[in-house]
Amino acid sequence: MKRNIIHIDGSFGEGGGQILRSSLGLSLVTGKPFELYNIRAGRKKPGILRQHLTAVKGAVEISGGTVTGDHIGSDRIVFEPGTVKGGSYHFSVGTAGSTTLVLQALLPALLTASGETTITLEGGTHNPMAPPFHFLQRSFLEIINSMGPKVSASIKRYGFFPAGGGRFEVTVKPVDTLKRLDILEKGEKVACRATALYAKIPEEIAQSEVNLVRRRLSLENEDIAVMEVPSPGPGNVVLVEVESEHVTHVATAFGEKGLSRERVVKKVVKETRKYLEANVPVGEYLADQLLIPFAMAGGGSFRTVEPSLHTKTNIEVIKEFLDIDFHVEQETEKSWRIQAGDR
């Protein structure tokens, strides 16, 4: 290769697919090639799976880059990006694998690309262990739009595990440079809402879930809703949105065969209470997502709950590609401040 290559051990930190996605995204942003080995070494099924392969092929397509090792089960890739260009793209995972995780790898570079972009993604839209579409739309993209770009997302069809088959579209109007943000306070609470989405299961299940959430979080009847959604297969998701002046937190729990409604509700209520009790604007999962755009902006800060291993790993990957420091400081028993760049 003509340029110096960055070598990354995929087994460090949390050892999962986020290291691959972040490396792809940062490579596209910086133009720096990388070699990633021991891919997903920390997982039961190591190596590249379908959703990771879709992200790799997407990175090649939007930049005209080159890659070796791009096949299912591969534990090593070498990627050299080209120049990222806007346009119209379509990527299909082909399974119930997460489409939002594919977007996670591609979106950063498109925020400052040379032209507008429309991406259509097909696969899983609401997956356990991945940010669901509603988190993307109502929490993450609200903050991205505050940094200058205009990004909108609309869902056409829902995709639940194991059937998949979901579909959503994202449009990106880029900017030359992302604006720095400091998200240190939530501001006044605007609303707290609970919604149960369901497909091809009895409505009574969804209704009983939101009724349980209403009682446990002391919500009003007008703060709960059930929604039947189009999907190739059955599915059930309970969402709790805490909308504040400066940020919206989205907590999620998934109904599964053999899992009681009480356990589904217990999970989403526990996550919501943890967020509210910490009295911070940025929750655990949003913290992961904000690191790369904040680093691209050259700095920024936010208050959050205790950083996860995902967050700590992502910070180390970012520092491989960008000359920026991160400062992680515990401020109270339940709150931390993460600072990108200088204060």
N, C-alpha and C positions, 0 to 999 in steps of 0.2 A: 504494500500500500504506500501511497505517496505521503500520507499524513501519519503522524504518530498515533498509535492505537492505544486505547485505554483497555486495560485488562481487569476484569471484575470476576471475583469468585462468587458464584451464585449460592453457595452454601452458607455464607456468613449471615449474621443477624437472624431474621425470621425465615430466611432460606426458601422463600416462595416465589410465586409468579410476579409479585410486585417489583422485584429487582429487575426482571426482564422488561416489564412495561415502563418503568421509570427510565431504564437505560435507553430504550427505544425513543421515548419522548425527548429526553435530554440530548440524545445524539442528533435527532431531527432539529432541535432548537439551536444547537451549537455548531452543527456540521462536523462533529468529531466522531470518527469511527470507534467501534469497541469490539472486544471479544468478551463474551460471557460464557463461562464454563461452570460445570456442576449445577446446571440449571434445575431449580426446584429440588435441590438435594434434600431439603428438609421435609419433603412431602412423601406420603405413602406410595404414590405413583410419581416418581421423579421424571424429569424431562418435560418436553413440550407437549401440551395437550392441544385440542382443537382450537380453543379460544385464544391460546397464546400464539398459535400458528397464524390465526387470522390477523392478530395484531402485527406480527412480523411482516406478513404479506401486505398488509395495509400500509405499513411504514415504507416498504419498497415502492408501492404504487404512488403514494402521494409525493414522494421525493425523487423518483427515478433512481433510487439507490440500488446497491447490490448486497447479497447475503449468501452465506454458505451455512449449511447445517439446518436448513428450514424444512424439517420433516417431523412427523409425530414421533415422540420418544427421544428426540435429539437432546443431548445434555450439553451441547456447545454450539454457539453460533458466532459468526463474525459478520458484522453489519457495517457497511459504509454508506452514509446517506448522500443523496444528491441535494438539489435545491427544492425545498417544499413549495408547492404551487397549489393555489385554490382551484376549485373545479367541482364537478359532480362525481361522487363516488358511491359505490354500493359494496358492502361487505357482509357476507353471510357466514356465521359460525358453523352452520350445518348440524348443530346439536343444540341442547338446552344451555350450552356454555354462555357465560355472561357477555352481553353486548356492551354493557356499560364499562366493563373492564377493557374491552377493545378500544372504546372511545378514550379511555383514560390515557392510553399510550399515544394516541394521534392528536388529541385536542391541543396540547400546549403549543406545538409548532404552528397549528392553524390559526391561533390567536394573533400571530404576527406575520402571517403568510402574505404573499404578494397579491392575493385576490380573495374574493368571497368563496365560500365553500358550502356545499350541501352534501351531507353524508346520510345514506340510508343503511341501517344496521338491522340484521335479522338473526334471531336466536333467542336466548333467554333474556327477559327484561326485568324479572323479579326473582333473584336467586339468593339462597342462603350463602353467606360468606362472600357477598359482593354487594356493592352499592346498588340498590334498586333504582329504577327509572325515576320514581318520585323524589328520592333524595337528590338525584342529579338535577332535576328540573326545579325543585322548590328550595333547595338549600345551596348547593354548590354553584349553580349557574347564576344565581342572584348576586353572589359575591364577585364572580368573574365579570359580570356585566358592570359592576361598580368600578372595575379596573380599566374600563375603556372599551373593550370589544362588545359587540352585540351578538349574543348567542341565544338561540331559542331551540327548544326541543318539543316535539309533539309525538305522542304515541298513537300508532294506528291499530296495533294488535298486541295483546299481552302474551308473554311467553313464560310459562312456569315449568319447573322441573317435574317430570322428566321429558315432557312432550316438546318444550321449546316452541318454536314457530312464531315468536313475537317479532314485532317490527316497529321501529321508531326512526324519526328523521331529525337531524340537527342542522341548523343553518348558522354559519359563522361569518360575521362581518368584522374583519380584523382591524388592528391598529398597529402603528409602527412600534410603539413601546407601551408596555403595561404600566398602569399607574400604581404607585405604592399605596398600601392600605395599612392602617393600624386598627385592629378590631379588639378593643380592650373592654368594652362594655356591651351588654345586650341592648340596653335601652329599655323603655317601658314594654311590658308584655301586652301584645295586641290581642292574641287569641290562643287557645289550646283546643285542637280538634282531633277527633279519632274517626278513622274511616276503615271499614273492612271491605276489601275487594274480594269478589268470589267469581268463580267460573265453573260451571258444570258440577256444582255441589248445592245442597239445599240452602236457600236464603236464610233459613232459621239459624244455621250455624253462624253466619256472619252477623246476624242481628244479636244473637246471644253474646258474641265476642265484644261488640261495641257497648252493649249494656253493662258488661262486666268492667270494661275500661271506664265507662262513665262513673260507676259507683266507686271504683278504687282511686280515681283521680279527681273525684268530686266535680265532674263536668255537668253542664246543663244538657237537656234533651236536644237543644238546637246545635250542640257542639259535636254530635255524633251522626254518622251516616253509613249506609251500606251501598255498595255499587256493584252491580253485575257487569262484568267486562267480557269483551270478545277474546277468546283464546282457543287454540286447537285442543288443549287438554285441560283437565281440572286444576284448580289452584285456589289458594286462599292466603291473603296477606292482611295483617292489621297494621295500620300506620297511625302514629300519633305525631302531630305537628305542633310544635311550640313556636308560634310566630311572635317575634319581638321587633322592636323598632329597627335594629340594625342587622338582624340575622334570623333565619328560620332553622330550627332543629327538627330533624325527622328521625324518629325511632321506628323500627320495623321488627315484626315477628311473623314467621311463616307457619301456616297450618300444614300439618303433615299427617299422613295415614298413621293411626295409632297414637297420635299426640292429642291429649285432651285440650279442650278450649281453655280450660283454666291455666294450663301450662303455657299456652301461646300468649294469653293475656298477661300472665305473670312476667314473662320475659320483656314484653314491650313496656309494661308499667315500671319494671325495675330500671330499665335503661332511661326512661323519662325522668323518674325520680332522681336518679344519679346526676343527670344533667341539671335539673332544677336546684338540687341541694348544693352543687358545686358553685352555682351562681357565676358561671362563665359563659361567654357568647359562643364558643366553638367546642363542639362535642368531639369525642374520640375519633370518629371516622372522618369528619370534615377536616380535622387537623391534618390527617394524611394527605388529603386532596389539595390543601392550600399550599403545601411546601414548595412545589415546583413553580406555580405562578408567582408566588411571593419572591422566590429566588430570581425568576426571570425579570421581575420588576426592580431588582437590585436592592431590595430591602422591604421590611414590613414586620409587623408583629401581631400576635393575638394571644388572648388568654384561653386556656383550655383545661381539661381534666388531665390526670397523670398520663404522660405520653406512652403510647403502646410500643411494643417491640417493632411493629410495622413502621411507626413514625420515626423511631430512632434509626432503623435500617435505611429508610428513605432519605434521611438527612445525610447519611454517609455516601449513598449513591450520588446525590446531588453534588456533593463536594468533589467527586471524581471528575465532573464535567464543568462545573462553574466555580469561579474563584470567589466564593462567598462563605462567610462563617455563620454558624448558627449558635445562639446562646439559649440554653434551656434552663430555666430557673424556677424552683418551687417558691411560690409566694405565700400560700396558706396551706392548711392541711389538705384541701381538696382542689386547689387551683395552681396551675403552672403558667408561666409566660414563655412563649417561644419567639425569639427575635431572629429574623434573617437580616444579615448585614449589620451595620453600625446603628447604634441607638440614635 
